[in-house]
């Protein structure tokens, strides 16, 4: 597992900081942010430093609902979605490519779905999960 970057609490993840941390993947991050903040998605990206994780994390929301969490690693960024067991059957019906994400060990009652994004080709499955999460109850 690669270490999460952006661990300095006094350095806000500005565009310049993100570009430095992500390198060539910064363009992929910008493309994702541009697509998710407009049109049908209308999501907001909100960066905060979290003492428990000792890193800057981005909470990506639709109105007040958290859709996923984003963290920056060396050469990629990670999106973490959390679902309840009752959602798994409907998620399986989305027919996502299992190479694009991992389903992690349960975290309390929540089941994490993690995308390690380094290429825009991974967006299609990520967008399926975003749409599902927006409508999930």
Secondary structure per residue as TSV (DSSP state, phi and psi in degrees):
chain	resnum	aa	ss	phi	psi
A	1	X	-	360.0	131.8
A	2	X	-	-85.0	146.5
A	3	X	-	-70.5	144.3
A	4	X	B	-75.1	136.8
A	5	X	-	-93.9	-172.0
A	6	X	-	59.8	54.2
A	7	X	-	-99.9	-2.7
A	8	X	-	-87.0	113.0
A	9	X	T	-62.2	-24.1
A	10	X	T	-90.2	-5.2
A	11	X	S	-108.7	101.3
A	12	X	-	-64.6	139.7
A	13	X	-	-75.3	72.2
A	14	X	-	-68.9	174.5
A	15	X	H	-56.5	-42.6
A	16	X	H	-66.4	-41.7
A	17	X	H	-65.4	-43.6
A	18	X	H	-63.4	-41.0
A	19	X	H	-61.9	-42.4
A	20	X	H	-65.8	-42.1
A	21	X	H	-72.2	-39.9
A	22	X	H	-88.7	-21.0
A	23	X	G	60.0	-128.5
A	24	X	G	-63.5	-23.0
A	25	X	G	-78.5	-9.0
A	26	X	H	-58.4	-39.3
A	27	X	H	-61.4	-35.3
A	28	X	H	-67.3	-43.4
A	29	X	H	-60.1	-46.6
A	30	X	H	-60.4	-40.3
A	31	X	H	-64.6	-41.8
A	32	X	H	-63.9	-47.9
A	33	X	H	-60.7	-43.1
A	34	X	H	-61.1	-42.8
A	35	X	H	-72.5	-36.6
A	36	X	H	-82.0	-19.3
A	37	X	T	-90.7	-3.4
A	38	X	S	-121.7	171.1
A	39	X	T	56.9	-136.6
A	40	X	T	-64.5	-25.7
A	41	X	T	-81.0	-51.8
A	42	X	-	48.5	49.8
A	43	X	-	-93.5	158.3
A	44	X	E	-114.6	143.8
A	45	X	E	-108.5	120.7
A	46	X	E	-129.3	107.9
A	47	X	E	-86.5	135.4
A	48	X	E	-144.5	150.0
A	49	X	E	-89.1	127.5
A	50	X	E	-111.3	120.9
A	51	X	T	-65.8	-33.1
A	52	X	T	-68.2	-34.5
A	53	X	T	-95.7	-9.6
A	54	X	T	54.9	42.6
A	55	X	E	-160.2	162.0
A	56	X	E	-80.1	127.7
A	57	X	E	-124.3	149.1
A	58	X	E	-106.6	121.2
A	59	X	E	-92.0	116.0
A	60	X	E	-102.9	119.0
A	61	X	E	-126.7	156.4
A	62	X	E	-116.6	113.2
A	63	X	T	55.7	-116.8
A	64	X	T	-100.2	-2.6
A	65	X	E	-88.8	125.8
A	66	X	E	-74.0	124.4
A	67	X	E	-92.4	-49.7
A	68	X	E	-158.5	168.2
A	69	X	E	-108.6	144.0
A	70	X	E	-124.2	133.7
A	71	X	E	-131.0	156.3
A	72	X	E	-106.3	128.5
A	73	X	E	-120.4	176.9
A	74	X	T	-73.8	106.4
A	75	X	T	91.8	-3.2
A	76	X	E	-159.9	170.9
A	77	X	E	-125.1	152.1
A	78	X	E	-113.2	131.6
A	79	X	E	-111.3	133.9
A	80	X	E	-122.6	115.1
A	81	X	E	-101.9	147.7
A	82	X	E	-126.5	128.7
A	83	X	E	-131.6	160.5
A	84	X	-	-89.3	160.8
A	85	X	G	-56.9	-33.4
A	86	X	G	-64.7	-16.0
A	87	X	G	-87.5	-15.4
A	88	X	H	-59.6	-40.5
A	89	X	H	-63.3	-43.1
A	90	X	H	-68.9	-35.2
A	91	X	H	-66.0	-41.1
A	92	X	H	-60.3	-33.8
A	93	X	T	-69.9	-13.9
A	94	X	T	-71.5	-15.8
A	95	X	-	53.4	56.6
A	96	X	-	-86.8	152.1
A	97	X	-	-72.5	117.9
A	98	X	G	-65.0	-12.2
A	99	X	G	-75.8	-17.8
A	100	X	G	-85.6	-13.4
A	101	X	-	-148.9	165.1
A	102	X	E	-124.8	146.3
A	103	X	E	-103.2	115.8
A	104	X	-	-88.5	171.9
A	105	X	-	-60.9	144.0
A	106	X	-	-51.3	143.0
A	107	X	B	-119.0	91.5
A	108	X	T	69.6	-125.3
A	109	X	T	-93.2	-4.8
A	110	X	B	-94.5	146.4
A	111	X	E	-114.5	115.4
A	112	X	E	-79.2	137.2
A	113	X	E	-114.6	118.2
A	114	X	E	-113.5	128.5
A	115	X	E	-111.3	123.9
A	116	X	E	-96.8	100.6
A	117	X	E	-93.3	124.2
A	118	X	-	-136.8	-1.0
A	119	X	S	-149.5	141.3
A	120	X	G	-64.2	-18.1
A	121	X	G	-62.6	-20.6
A	122	X	G	-82.3	-9.2
A	123	X	H	-63.5	-36.9
A	124	X	H	-55.8	-48.6
A	125	X	H	-70.3	-37.6
A	126	X	H	-60.0	-43.1
A	127	X	H	-65.1	-35.6
A	128	X	H	-59.9	-43.9
A	129	X	H	-71.0	-35.6
A	130	X	H	-61.6	-48.3
A	131	X	H	-60.0	-43.4
A	132	X	H	-62.4	-47.4
A	133	X	H	-62.2	-38.7
A	134	X	H	-59.3	-36.0
A	135	X	H	-95.3	-10.3
A	136	X	-	-70.5	144.5
A	137	X	-	-116.3	360.0
